[in-house]
């Protein structure tokens, strides 16, 4: 079950660290970093039902349901980016 209650310690400090981690990155690099961060945290959580619940909540209540086979734009791995 997804915990949606405030739980993050030093949330302002984490937000600052997140913003700082994006400093100097191009938009594609920033998107790639966010994708890697999501995958790292998803791996840490590990529970499929919890992750699906998080996806649903992050998408928003008024968002249309995802298509059966949505088109995605792949993100190049960081080691391939010059």
N, CA, C and O atoms as a Maestro MAE file, in Angstrom:
{
 s_m_m2io_version
 :::
 2.0.0
}

f_m_ct {
 s_m_title
 :::
 protein
 m_atom[328] {
  # First column is atom index #
  i_m_mmod_type
  r_m_x_coord
  r_m_y_coord
  r_m_z_coord
  i_m_residue_number
  s_m_chain_name
  s_m_pdb_residue_name
  s_m_pdb_atom_name
  i_m_atomic_number
  :::
  1 25 0.844 -1.181 0.000 1 A "UNK " " N  " 7
  2 3 0.000 0.000 0.000 1 A "UNK " " CA " 6
  3 2 0.890 1.246 0.000 1 A "UNK " " C  " 6
  4 15 1.880 1.313 0.728 1 A "UNK " " O  " 8
  5 25 0.538 2.192 -0.794 2 A "UNK " " N  " 7
  6 3 1.309 3.419 -0.940 2 A "UNK " " CA " 6
  7 2 1.047 4.361 0.226 2 A "UNK " " C  " 6
  8 15 -0.104 4.664 0.544 2 A "UNK " " O  " 8
  9 25 2.106 4.817 0.853 3 A "UNK " " N  " 7
  10 3 2.000 5.779 1.948 3 A "UNK " " CA " 6
  11 2 1.949 7.179 1.344 3 A "UNK " " C  " 6
  12 15 2.946 7.641 0.789 3 A "UNK " " O  " 8
  13 25 0.818 7.859 1.441 4 A "UNK " " N  " 7
  14 3 0.687 9.217 0.903 4 A "UNK " " CA " 6
  15 2 0.686 10.270 2.013 4 A "UNK " " C  " 6
  16 15 0.474 11.454 1.751 4 A "UNK " " O  " 8
  17 25 0.923 9.838 3.245 5 A "UNK " " N  " 7
  18 3 1.010 10.782 4.356 5 A "UNK " " CA " 6
  19 2 2.416 11.389 4.372 5 A "UNK " " C  " 6
  20 15 3.369 10.738 3.943 5 A "UNK " " O  " 8
  21 25 2.557 12.623 4.860 6 A "UNK " " N  " 7
  22 3 3.892 13.221 4.936 6 A "UNK " " CA " 6
  23 2 4.843 12.295 5.698 6 A "UNK " " C  " 6
  24 15 4.570 11.902 6.832 6 A "UNK " " O  " 8
  25 25 5.951 11.957 5.062 7 A "UNK " " N  " 7
  26 3 6.880 11.000 5.648 7 A "UNK " " CA " 6
  27 2 8.338 11.387 5.380 7 A "UNK " " C  " 6
  28 15 9.247 10.892 6.046 7 A "UNK " " O  " 8
  29 25 8.550 12.259 4.417 8 A "UNK " " N  " 7
  30 3 9.896 12.634 4.001 8 A "UNK " " CA " 6
  31 2 10.560 13.499 5.060 8 A "UNK " " C  " 6
  32 15 10.038 14.547 5.438 8 A "UNK " " O  " 8
  33 25 11.708 13.053 5.530 9 A "UNK " " N  " 7
  34 3 12.462 13.838 6.495 9 A "UNK " " CA " 6
  35 2 13.213 14.933 5.759 9 A "UNK " " C  " 6
  36 15 13.749 14.697 4.677 9 A "UNK " " O  " 8
  37 25 13.258 16.110 6.326 10 A "UNK " " N  " 7
  38 3 13.972 17.254 5.751 10 A "UNK " " CA " 6
  39 2 13.563 17.465 4.291 10 A "UNK " " C  " 6
  40 15 14.411 17.514 3.400 10 A "UNK " " O  " 8
  41 25 12.262 17.588 4.060 11 A "UNK " " N  " 7
  42 3 11.747 17.677 2.688 11 A "UNK " " CA " 6
  43 2 12.313 18.880 1.931 11 A "UNK " " C  " 6
  44 15 12.580 18.777 0.733 11 A "UNK " " O  " 8
  45 25 12.498 20.003 2.596 12 A "UNK " " N  " 7
  46 3 13.076 21.164 1.913 12 A "UNK " " CA " 6
  47 2 14.523 20.892 1.481 12 A "UNK " " C  " 6
  48 15 14.953 21.315 0.409 12 A "UNK " " O  " 8
  49 25 15.250 20.189 2.324 13 A "UNK " " N  " 7
  50 3 16.636 19.840 1.982 13 A "UNK " " CA " 6
  51 2 16.671 18.887 0.791 13 A "UNK " " C  " 6
  52 15 17.520 19.024 -0.090 13 A "UNK " " O  " 8
  53 25 15.749 17.919 0.759 14 A "UNK " " N  " 7
  54 3 15.708 16.996 -0.378 14 A "UNK " " CA " 6
  55 2 15.327 17.741 -1.656 14 A "UNK " " C  " 6
  56 15 15.917 17.511 -2.712 14 A "UNK " " O  " 8
  57 25 14.341 18.634 -1.561 15 A "UNK " " N  " 7
  58 3 13.940 19.395 -2.742 15 A "UNK " " CA " 6
  59 2 15.121 20.206 -3.274 15 A "UNK " " C  " 6
  60 15 15.347 20.261 -4.483 15 A "UNK " " O  " 8
  61 25 15.870 20.832 -2.370 16 A "UNK " " N  " 7
  62 3 17.042 21.607 -2.786 16 A "UNK " " CA " 6
  63 2 18.080 20.700 -3.456 16 A "UNK " " C  " 6
  64 15 18.666 21.075 -4.472 16 A "UNK " " O  " 8
  65 25 18.308 19.511 -2.895 17 A "UNK " " N  " 7
  66 3 19.262 18.568 -3.479 17 A "UNK " " CA " 6
  67 2 18.787 18.106 -4.861 17 A "UNK " " C  " 6
  68 15 19.599 17.940 -5.771 17 A "UNK " " O  " 8
  69 25 17.489 17.899 -5.018 18 A "UNK " " N  " 7
  70 3 16.928 17.493 -6.306 18 A "UNK " " CA " 6
  71 2 17.129 18.588 -7.347 18 A "UNK " " C  " 6
  72 15 17.557 18.308 -8.467 18 A "UNK " " O  " 8
  73 25 16.828 19.815 -6.989 19 A "UNK " " N  " 7
  74 3 17.019 20.942 -7.911 19 A "UNK " " CA " 6
  75 2 18.499 21.091 -8.254 19 A "UNK " " C  " 6
  76 15 18.853 21.294 -9.416 19 A "UNK " " O  " 8
  77 25 19.359 20.990 -7.248 20 A "UNK " " N  " 7
  78 3 20.801 21.114 -7.486 20 A "UNK " " CA " 6
  79 2 21.327 20.004 -8.390 20 A "UNK " " C  " 6
  80 15 22.245 20.234 -9.177 20 A "UNK " " O  " 8
  81 25 20.764 18.815 -8.289 21 A "UNK " " N  " 7
  82 3 21.205 17.698 -9.122 21 A "UNK " " CA " 6
  83 2 20.927 17.958 -10.602 21 A "UNK " " C  " 6
  84 15 21.578 17.375 -11.470 21 A "UNK " " O  " 8
  85 25 19.964 18.827 -10.888 22 A "UNK " " N  " 7
  86 3 19.618 19.154 -12.271 22 A "UNK " " CA " 6
  87 2 20.423 20.332 -12.833 22 A "UNK " " C  " 6
  88 15 20.388 20.595 -14.035 22 A "UNK " " O  " 8
  89 25 21.144 21.037 -11.959 23 A "UNK " " N  " 7
  90 3 21.899 22.199 -12.407 23 A "UNK " " CA " 6
  91 2 22.933 21.792 -13.457 23 A "UNK " " C  " 6
  92 15 23.673 20.825 -13.279 23 A "UNK " " O  " 8
  93 25 22.966 22.548 -14.552 24 A "UNK " " N  " 7
  94 3 23.941 22.317 -15.601 24 A "UNK " " CA " 6
  95 2 23.557 21.237 -16.598 24 A "UNK " " C  " 6
  96 15 24.292 20.995 -17.556 24 A "UNK " " O  " 8
  97 25 22.413 20.578 -16.390 25 A "UNK " " N  " 7
  98 3 21.971 19.546 -17.324 25 A "UNK " " CA " 6
  99 2 21.107 20.172 -18.418 25 A "UNK " " C  " 6
  100 15 20.369 21.125 -18.170 25 A "UNK " " O  " 8
  101 25 21.206 19.634 -19.607 26 A "UNK " " N  " 7
  102 3 20.297 20.035 -20.679 26 A "UNK " " CA " 6
  103 2 18.932 19.429 -20.368 26 A "UNK " " C  " 6
  104 15 18.815 18.581 -19.484 26 A "UNK " " O  " 8
  105 25 17.909 19.858 -21.088 27 A "UNK " " N  " 7
  106 3 16.573 19.303 -20.863 27 A "UNK " " CA " 6
  107 2 16.551 17.790 -21.080 27 A "UNK " " C  " 6
  108 15 15.995 17.079 -20.243 27 A "UNK " " O  " 8
  109 25 17.132 17.263 -22.170 28 A "UNK " " N  " 7
  110 3 17.157 15.801 -22.322 28 A "UNK " " CA " 6
  111 2 17.932 15.096 -21.201 28 A "UNK " " C  " 6
  112 15 17.529 14.023 -20.753 28 A "UNK " " O  " 8
  113 25 19.032 15.687 -20.750 29 A "UNK " " N  " 7
  114 3 19.794 15.089 -19.652 29 A "UNK " " CA " 6
  115 2 18.983 15.103 -18.358 29 A "UNK " " C  " 6
  116 15 19.026 14.153 -17.576 29 A "UNK " " O  " 8
  117 25 18.243 16.192 -18.141 30 A "UNK " " N  " 7
  118 3 17.402 16.302 -16.959 30 A "UNK " " CA " 6
  119 2 16.287 15.256 -16.979 30 A "UNK " " C  " 6
  120 15 15.999 14.625 -15.962 30 A "UNK " " O  " 8
  121 25 15.664 15.079 -18.144 31 A "UNK " " N  " 7
  122 3 14.625 14.044 -18.269 31 A "UNK " " CA " 6
  123 2 15.216 12.660 -18.040 31 A "UNK " " C  " 6
  124 15 14.598 11.824 -17.381 31 A "UNK " " O  " 8
  125 25 16.401 12.412 -18.574 32 A "UNK " " N  " 7
  126 3 17.054 11.116 -18.400 32 A "UNK " " CA " 6
  127 2 17.391 10.881 -16.931 32 A "UNK " " C  " 6
  128 15 17.244 9.765 -16.432 32 A "UNK " " O  " 8
  129 25 17.838 11.917 -16.242 33 A "UNK " " N  " 7
  130 3 18.139 11.781 -14.824 33 A "UNK " " CA " 6
  131 2 16.877 11.448 -14.035 33 A "UNK " " C  " 6
  132 15 16.892 10.584 -13.158 33 A "UNK " " O  " 8
  133 25 15.776 12.146 -14.357 34 A "UNK " " N  " 7
  134 3 14.515 11.858 -13.676 34 A "UNK " " CA " 6
  135 2 14.071 10.420 -13.924 34 A "UNK " " C  " 6
  136 15 13.595 9.749 -13.009 34 A "UNK " " O  " 8
  137 25 14.225 9.947 -15.158 35 A "UNK " " N  " 7
  138 3 13.843 8.569 -15.475 35 A "UNK " " CA " 6
  139 2 14.693 7.583 -14.669 35 A "UNK " " C  " 6
  140 15 14.168 6.610 -14.128 35 A "UNK " " O  " 8
  141 25 16.000 7.830 -14.587 36 A "UNK " " N  " 7
  142 3 16.861 6.940 -13.809 36 A "UNK " " CA " 6
  143 2 16.491 6.980 -12.333 36 A "UNK " " C  " 6
  144 15 16.484 5.944 -11.669 36 A "UNK " " O  " 8
  145 25 16.183 8.167 -11.815 37 A "UNK " " N  " 7
  146 3 15.794 8.300 -10.412 37 A "UNK " " CA " 6
  147 2 14.521 7.515 -10.133 37 A "UNK " " C  " 6
  148 15 14.434 6.806 -9.131 37 A "UNK " " O  " 8
  149 25 13.536 7.638 -11.010 38 A "UNK " " N  " 7
  150 3 12.280 6.894 -10.844 38 A "UNK " " CA " 6
  151 2 12.557 5.397 -10.825 38 A "UNK " " C  " 6
  152 15 12.025 4.679 -9.978 38 A "UNK " " O  " 8
  153 25 13.386 4.919 -11.753 39 A "UNK " " N  " 7
  154 3 13.674 3.487 -11.814 39 A "UNK " " CA " 6
  155 2 14.462 3.008 -10.591 39 A "UNK " " C  " 6
  156 15 14.222 1.906 -10.098 39 A "UNK " " O  " 8
  157 25 15.390 3.814 -10.103 40 A "UNK " " N  " 7
  158 3 16.117 3.458 -8.889 40 A "UNK " " CA " 6
  159 2 15.182 3.354 -7.691 40 A "UNK " " C  " 6
  160 15 15.260 2.403 -6.913 40 A "UNK " " O  " 8
  161 25 14.294 4.340 -7.550 41 A "UNK " " N  " 7
  162 3 13.367 4.321 -6.420 41 A "UNK " " CA " 6
  163 2 12.322 3.213 -6.571 41 A "UNK " " C  " 6
  164 15 11.921 2.599 -5.582 41 A "UNK " " O  " 8
  165 25 11.885 2.957 -7.801 42 A "UNK " " N  " 7
  166 3 10.944 1.860 -8.040 42 A "UNK " " CA " 6
  167 2 11.589 0.529 -7.665 42 A "UNK " " C  " 6
  168 15 10.939 -0.328 -7.067 42 A "UNK " " O  " 8
  169 25 12.854 0.354 -8.011 43 A "UNK " " N  " 7
  170 3 13.553 -0.864 -7.640 43 A "UNK " " CA " 6
  171 2 13.650 -0.992 -6.123 43 A "UNK " " C  " 6
  172 15 13.513 -2.086 -5.574 43 A "UNK " " O  " 8
  173 25 13.885 0.120 -5.459 44 A "UNK " " N  " 7
  174 3 13.979 0.114 -3.999 44 A "UNK " " CA " 6
  175 2 12.636 -0.280 -3.378 44 A "UNK " " C  " 6
  176 15 12.598 -1.059 -2.426 44 A "UNK " " O  " 8
  177 25 11.535 0.256 -3.915 45 A "UNK " " N  " 7
  178 3 10.196 -0.073 -3.407 45 A "UNK " " CA " 6
  179 2 9.868 -1.531 -3.718 45 A "UNK " " C  " 6
  180 15 9.496 -2.298 -2.830 45 A "UNK " " O  " 8
  181 25 10.009 -1.899 -4.980 46 A "UNK " " N  " 7
  182 3 9.885 -3.286 -5.386 46 A "UNK " " CA " 6
  183 2 8.497 -3.871 -5.528 46 A "UNK " " C  " 6
  184 15 8.328 -4.827 -6.285 46 A "UNK " " O  " 8
  185 25 7.511 -3.360 -4.853 47 A "UNK " " N  " 7
  186 3 6.168 -3.940 -4.879 47 A "UNK " " CA " 6
  187 2 5.371 -3.395 -6.068 47 A "UNK " " C  " 6
  188 15 5.125 -2.193 -6.168 47 A "UNK " " O  " 8
  189 25 4.975 -4.303 -6.963 48 A "UNK " " N  " 7
  190 3 4.287 -3.911 -8.197 48 A "UNK " " CA " 6
  191 2 2.992 -3.142 -7.926 48 A "UNK " " C  " 6
  192 15 2.740 -2.119 -8.563 48 A "UNK " " O  " 8
  193 25 2.178 -3.617 -6.999 49 A "UNK " " N  " 7
  194 3 0.893 -2.957 -6.709 49 A "UNK " " CA " 6
  195 2 1.126 -1.537 -6.180 49 A "UNK " " C  " 6
  196 15 0.411 -0.609 -6.559 49 A "UNK " " O  " 8
  197 25 2.110 -1.372 -5.319 50 A "UNK " " N  " 7
  198 3 2.420 -0.047 -4.779 50 A "UNK " " CA " 6
  199 2 2.888 0.885 -5.884 50 A "UNK " " C  " 6
  200 15 2.487 2.048 -5.935 50 A "UNK " " O  " 8
  201 25 3.733 0.378 -6.766 51 A "UNK " " N  " 7
  202 3 4.235 1.198 -7.869 51 A "UNK " " CA " 6
  203 2 3.113 1.589 -8.827 51 A "UNK " " C  " 6
  204 15 3.079 2.725 -9.299 51 A "UNK " " O  " 8
  205 25 2.201 0.674 -9.121 52 A "UNK " " N  " 7
  206 3 1.068 1.000 -9.994 52 A "UNK " " CA " 6
  207 2 0.160 2.038 -9.344 52 A "UNK " " C  " 6
  208 15 -0.366 2.920 -10.023 52 A "UNK " " O  " 8
  209 25 -0.021 1.935 -8.035 53 A "UNK " " N  " 7
  210 3 -0.810 2.928 -7.307 53 A "UNK " " CA " 6
  211 2 -0.135 4.296 -7.391 53 A "UNK " " C  " 6
  212 15 -0.808 5.310 -7.578 53 A "UNK " " O  " 8
  213 25 1.183 4.327 -7.254 54 A "UNK " " N  " 7
  214 3 1.938 5.584 -7.359 54 A "UNK " " CA " 6
  215 2 1.806 6.176 -8.758 54 A "UNK " " C  " 6
  216 15 1.636 7.387 -8.901 54 A "UNK " " O  " 8
  217 25 1.881 5.339 -9.788 55 A "UNK " " N  " 7
  218 3 1.707 5.831 -11.153 55 A "UNK " " CA " 6
  219 2 0.332 6.455 -11.338 55 A "UNK " " C  " 6
  220 15 0.195 7.520 -11.940 55 A "UNK " " O  " 8
  221 25 -0.677 5.784 -10.818 56 A "UNK " " N  " 7
  222 3 -2.047 6.293 -10.951 56 A "UNK " " CA " 6
  223 2 -2.186 7.638 -10.235 56 A "UNK " " C  " 6
  224 15 -2.770 8.573 -10.782 56 A "UNK " " O  " 8
  225 25 -1.661 7.739 -9.033 57 A "UNK " " N  " 7
  226 3 -1.766 8.991 -8.279 57 A "UNK " " CA " 6
  227 2 -0.938 10.101 -8.916 57 A "UNK " " C  " 6
  228 15 -1.379 11.249 -8.966 57 A "UNK " " O  " 8
  229 25 0.252 9.773 -9.401 58 A "UNK " " N  " 7
  230 3 1.108 10.786 -10.022 58 A "UNK " " CA " 6
  231 2 0.509 11.304 -11.317 58 A "UNK " " C  " 6
  232 15 0.703 12.467 -11.672 58 A "UNK " " O  " 8
  233 25 -0.213 10.454 -12.021 59 A "UNK " " N  " 7
  234 3 -0.839 10.856 -13.281 59 A "UNK " " CA " 6
  235 2 -1.953 11.870 -13.033 59 A "UNK " " C  " 6
  236 15 -2.210 12.729 -13.877 59 A "UNK " " O  " 8
  237 25 -2.611 11.774 -11.885 60 A "UNK " " N  " 7
  238 3 -3.671 12.715 -11.528 60 A "UNK " " CA " 6
  239 2 -5.046 12.126 -11.746 60 A "UNK " " C  " 6
  240 15 -5.236 11.258 -12.598 60 A "UNK " " O  " 8
  241 25 -5.982 12.594 -10.988 61 A "UNK " " N  " 7
  242 3 -7.346 12.064 -11.037 61 A "UNK " " CA " 6
  243 2 -8.064 12.421 -12.328 61 A "UNK " " C  " 6
  244 15 -8.898 11.647 -12.799 61 A "UNK " " O  " 8
  245 25 -7.760 13.571 -12.907 62 A "UNK " " N  " 7
  246 3 -8.474 14.012 -14.107 62 A "UNK " " CA " 6
  247 2 -7.777 13.617 -15.404 62 A "UNK " " C  " 6
  248 15 -8.258 13.927 -16.493 62 A "UNK " " O  " 8
  249 25 -6.655 12.941 -15.285 63 A "UNK " " N  " 7
  250 3 -5.929 12.540 -16.492 63 A "UNK " " CA " 6
  251 2 -6.659 11.390 -17.169 63 A "UNK " " C  " 6
  252 15 -7.226 10.531 -16.494 63 A "UNK " " O  " 8
  253 25 -6.650 11.367 -18.496 64 A "UNK " " N  " 7
  254 3 -7.286 10.245 -19.180 64 A "UNK " " CA " 6
  255 2 -6.518 8.962 -18.882 64 A "UNK " " C  " 6
  256 15 -5.319 9.007 -18.608 64 A "UNK " " O  " 8
  257 25 -7.199 7.822 -18.932 65 A "UNK " " N  " 7
  258 3 -6.489 6.568 -18.675 65 A "UNK " " CA " 6
  259 2 -5.433 6.336 -19.744 65 A "UNK " " C  " 6
  260 15 -5.599 6.769 -20.885 65 A "UNK " " O  " 8
  261 25 -4.361 5.663 -19.389 66 A "UNK " " N  " 7
  262 3 -3.322 5.416 -20.387 66 A "UNK " " CA " 6
  263 2 -3.841 4.534 -21.510 66 A "UNK " " C  " 6
  264 15 -4.694 3.672 -21.297 66 A "UNK " " O  " 8
  265 25 -3.319 4.758 -22.701 67 A "UNK " " N  " 7
  266 3 -3.696 3.936 -23.845 67 A "UNK " " CA " 6
  267 2 -3.201 2.519 -23.626 67 A "UNK " " C  " 6
  268 15 -2.282 2.283 -22.841 67 A "UNK " " O  " 8
  269 25 -3.823 1.573 -24.331 68 A "UNK " " N  " 7
  270 3 -3.436 0.183 -24.167 68 A "UNK " " CA " 6
  271 2 -1.967 -0.021 -24.527 68 A "UNK " " C  " 6
  272 15 -1.249 -0.733 -23.825 68 A "UNK " " O  " 8
  273 25 -1.522 0.594 -25.606 69 A "UNK " " N  " 7
  274 3 -0.129 0.523 -26.030 69 A "UNK " " CA " 6
  275 2 0.351 1.930 -26.358 69 A "UNK " " C  " 6
  276 15 0.492 2.282 -27.529 69 A "UNK " " O  " 8
  277 25 0.606 2.749 -25.313 70 A "UNK " " N  " 7
  278 3 0.986 4.134 -25.574 70 A "UNK " " CA " 6
  279 2 2.353 4.233 -26.234 70 A "UNK " " C  " 6
  280 15 3.237 3.406 -26.011 70 A "UNK " " O  " 8
  281 25 2.497 5.257 -27.042 71 A "UNK " " N  " 7
  282 3 3.793 5.534 -27.660 71 A "UNK " " CA " 6
  283 2 4.683 6.188 -26.617 71 A "UNK " " C  " 6
  284 15 4.234 7.040 -25.851 71 A "UNK " " O  " 8
  285 25 5.932 5.789 -26.593 72 A "UNK " " N  " 7
  286 3 6.888 6.397 -25.673 72 A "UNK " " CA " 6
  287 2 8.103 6.851 -26.456 72 A "UNK " " C  " 6
  288 15 8.398 6.345 -27.539 72 A "UNK " " O  " 8
  289 25 8.786 7.801 -25.890 73 A "UNK " " N  " 7
  290 3 10.039 8.254 -26.461 73 A "UNK " " CA " 6
  291 2 11.147 7.695 -25.596 73 A "UNK " " C  " 6
  292 15 11.256 8.061 -24.426 73 A "UNK " " O  " 8
  293 25 11.975 6.815 -26.144 74 A "UNK " " N  " 7
  294 3 13.043 6.225 -25.324 74 A "UNK " " CA " 6
  295 2 14.035 7.283 -24.870 74 A "UNK " " C  " 6
  296 15 14.267 8.273 -25.564 74 A "UNK " " O  " 8
  297 25 14.605 7.066 -23.720 75 A "UNK " " N  " 7
  298 3 15.631 7.945 -23.162 75 A "UNK " " CA " 6
  299 2 16.963 7.230 -23.324 75 A "UNK " " C  " 6
  300 15 17.124 6.085 -22.901 75 A "UNK " " O  " 8
  301 25 17.904 7.911 -23.934 76 A "UNK " " N  " 7
  302 3 19.233 7.319 -24.129 76 A "UNK " " CA " 6
  303 2 19.926 7.129 -22.795 76 A "UNK " " C  " 6
  304 15 19.893 8.021 -21.947 76 A "UNK " " O  " 8
  305 25 20.557 5.975 -22.596 77 A "UNK " " N  " 7
  306 3 21.323 5.792 -21.359 77 A "UNK " " CA " 6
  307 2 22.406 6.855 -21.244 77 A "UNK " " C  " 6
  308 15 22.937 7.322 -22.251 77 A "UNK " " O  " 8
  309 25 22.726 7.227 -20.031 78 A "UNK " " N  " 7
  310 3 23.695 8.302 -19.793 78 A "UNK " " CA " 6
  311 2 25.056 7.994 -20.411 78 A "UNK " " C  " 6
  312 15 25.741 8.905 -20.876 78 A "UNK " " O  " 8
  313 25 25.450 6.743 -20.423 79 A "UNK " " N  " 7
  314 3 26.788 6.425 -20.943 79 A "UNK " " CA " 6
  315 2 26.887 6.590 -22.451 79 A "UNK " " C  " 6
  316 15 27.989 6.574 -23.000 79 A "UNK " " O  " 8
  317 25 25.734 6.752 -23.144 80 A "UNK " " N  " 7
  318 3 25.775 6.965 -24.587 80 A "UNK " " CA " 6
  319 2 25.688 8.428 -24.965 80 A "UNK " " C  " 6
  320 15 25.838 8.787 -26.133 80 A "UNK " " O  " 8
  321 25 25.444 9.279 -23.969 81 A "UNK " " N  " 7
  322 3 25.297 10.703 -24.237 81 A "UNK " " CA " 6
  323 2 26.672 11.366 -24.190 81 A "UNK " " C  " 6
  324 15 27.471 11.110 -23.289 81 A "UNK " " O  " 8
  325 25 26.927 12.204 -25.157 82 A "UNK " " N  " 7
  326 3 28.229 12.885 -25.206 82 A "UNK " " CA " 6
  327 2 28.212 14.124 -24.350 82 A "UNK " " C  " 6
  328 15 29.217 14.829 -24.266 82 A "UNK " " O  " 8
  :::
 }
 m_bond[327] {
  # First column is bond index #
  i_m_from
  i_m_to
  i_m_order
  :::
  1 1 2 1
  2 2 3 1
  3 3 4 2
  4 3 5 1
  5 5 6 1
  6 6 7 1
  7 7 8 2
  8 7 9 1
  9 9 10 1
  10 10 11 1
  11 11 12 2
  12 11 13 1
  13 13 14 1
  14 14 15 1
  15 15 16 2
  16 15 17 1
  17 17 18 1
  18 18 19 1
  19 19 20 2
  20 19 21 1
  21 21 22 1
  22 22 23 1
  23 23 24 2
  24 23 25 1
  25 25 26 1
  26 26 27 1
  27 27 28 2
  28 27 29 1
  29 29 30 1
  30 30 31 1
  31 31 32 2
  32 31 33 1
  33 33 34 1
  34 34 35 1
  35 35 36 2
  36 35 37 1
  37 37 38 1
  38 38 39 1
  39 39 40 2
  40 39 41 1
  41 41 42 1
  42 42 43 1
  43 43 44 2
  44 43 45 1
  45 45 46 1
  46 46 47 1
  47 47 48 2
  48 47 49 1
  49 49 50 1
  50 50 51 1
  51 51 52 2
  52 51 53 1
  53 53 54 1
  54 54 55 1
  55 55 56 2
  56 55 57 1
  57 57 58 1
  58 58 59 1
  59 59 60 2
  60 59 61 1
  61 61 62 1
  62 62 63 1
  63 63 64 2
  64 63 65 1
  65 65 66 1
  66 66 67 1
  67 67 68 2
  68 67 69 1
  69 69 70 1
  70 70 71 1
  71 71 72 2
  72 71 73 1
  73 73 74 1
  74 74 75 1
  75 75 76 2
  76 75 77 1
  77 77 78 1
  78 78 79 1
  79 79 80 2
  80 79 81 1
  81 81 82 1
  82 82 83 1
  83 83 84 2
  84 83 85 1
  85 85 86 1
  86 86 87 1
  87 87 88 2
  88 87 89 1
  89 89 90 1
  90 90 91 1
  91 91 92 2
  92 91 93 1
  93 93 94 1
  94 94 95 1
  95 95 96 2
  96 95 97 1
  97 97 98 1
  98 98 99 1
  99 99 100 2
  100 99 101 1
  101 101 102 1
  102 102 103 1
  103 103 104 2
  104 103 105 1
  105 105 106 1
  106 106 107 1
  107 107 108 2
  108 107 109 1
  109 109 110 1
  110 110 111 1
  111 111 112 2
  112 111 113 1
  113 113 114 1
  114 114 115 1
  115 115 116 2
  116 115 117 1
  117 117 118 1
  118 118 119 1
  119 119 120 2
  120 119 121 1
  121 121 122 1
  122 122 123 1
  123 123 124 2
  124 123 125 1
  125 125 126 1
  126 126 127 1
  127 127 128 2
  128 127 129 1
  129 129 130 1
  130 130 131 1
  131 131 132 2
  132 131 133 1
  133 133 134 1
  134 134 135 1
  135 135 136 2
  136 135 137 1
  137 137 138 1
  138 138 139 1
  139 139 140 2
  140 139 141 1
  141 141 142 1
  142 142 143 1
  143 143 144 2
  144 143 145 1
  145 145 146 1
  146 146 147 1
  147 147 148 2
  148 147 149 1
  149 149 150 1
  150 150 151 1
  151 151 152 2
  152 151 153 1
  153 153 154 1
  154 154 155 1
  155 155 156 2
  156 155 157 1
  157 157 158 1
  158 158 159 1
  159 159 160 2
  160 159 161 1
  161 161 162 1
  162 162 163 1
  163 163 164 2
  164 163 165 1
  165 165 166 1
  166 166 167 1
  167 167 168 2
  168 167 169 1
  169 169 170 1
  170 170 171 1
  171 171 172 2
  172 171 173 1
  173 173 174 1
  174 174 175 1
  175 175 176 2
  176 175 177 1
  177 177 178 1
  178 178 179 1
  179 179 180 2
  180 179 181 1
  181 181 182 1
  182 182 183 1
  183 183 184 2
  184 183 185 1
  185 185 186 1
  186 186 187 1
  187 187 188 2
  188 187 189 1
  189 189 190 1
  190 190 191 1
  191 191 192 2
  192 191 193 1
  193 193 194 1
  194 194 195 1
  195 195 196 2
  196 195 197 1
  197 197 198 1
  198 198 199 1
  199 199 200 2
  200 199 201 1
  201 201 202 1
  202 202 203 1
  203 203 204 2
  204 203 205 1
  205 205 206 1
  206 206 207 1
  207 207 208 2
  208 207 209 1
  209 209 210 1
  210 210 211 1
  211 211 212 2
  212 211 213 1
  213 213 214 1
  214 214 215 1
  215 215 216 2
  216 215 217 1
  217 217 218 1
  218 218 219 1
  219 219 220 2
  220 219 221 1
  221 221 222 1
  222 222 223 1
  223 223 224 2
  224 223 225 1
  225 225 226 1
  226 226 227 1
  227 227 228 2
  228 227 229 1
  229 229 230 1
  230 230 231 1
  231 231 232 2
  232 231 233 1
  233 233 234 1
  234 234 235 1
  235 235 236 2
  236 235 237 1
  237 237 238 1
  238 238 239 1
  239 239 240 2
  240 239 241 1
  241 241 242 1
  242 242 243 1
  243 243 244 2
  244 243 245 1
  245 245 246 1
  246 246 247 1
  247 247 248 2
  248 247 249 1
  249 249 250 1
  250 250 251 1
  251 251 252 2
  252 251 253 1
  253 253 254 1
  254 254 255 1
  255 255 256 2
  256 255 257 1
  257 257 258 1
  258 258 259 1
  259 259 260 2
  260 259 261 1
  261 261 262 1
  262 262 263 1
  263 263 264 2
  264 263 265 1
  265 265 266 1
  266 266 267 1
  267 267 268 2
  268 267 269 1
  269 269 270 1
  270 270 271 1
  271 271 272 2
  272 271 273 1
  273 273 274 1
  274 274 275 1
  275 275 276 2
  276 275 277 1
  277 277 278 1
  278 278 279 1
  279 279 280 2
  280 279 281 1
  281 281 282 1
  282 282 283 1
  283 283 284 2
  284 283 285 1
  285 285 286 1
  286 286 287 1
  287 287 288 2
  288 287 289 1
  289 289 290 1
  290 290 291 1
  291 291 292 2
  292 291 293 1
  293 293 294 1
  294 294 295 1
  295 295 296 2
  296 295 297 1
  297 297 298 1
  298 298 299 1
  299 299 300 2
  300 299 301 1
  301 301 302 1
  302 302 303 1
  303 303 304 2
  304 303 305 1
  305 305 306 1
  306 306 307 1
  307 307 308 2
  308 307 309 1
  309 309 310 1
  310 310 311 1
  311 311 312 2
  312 311 313 1
  313 313 314 1
  314 314 315 1
  315 315 316 2
  316 315 317 1
  317 317 318 1
  318 318 319 1
  319 319 320 2
  320 319 321 1
  321 321 322 1
  322 322 323 1
  323 323 324 2
  324 323 325 1
  325 325 326 1
  326 326 327 1
  327 327 328 2
  :::
 }
}
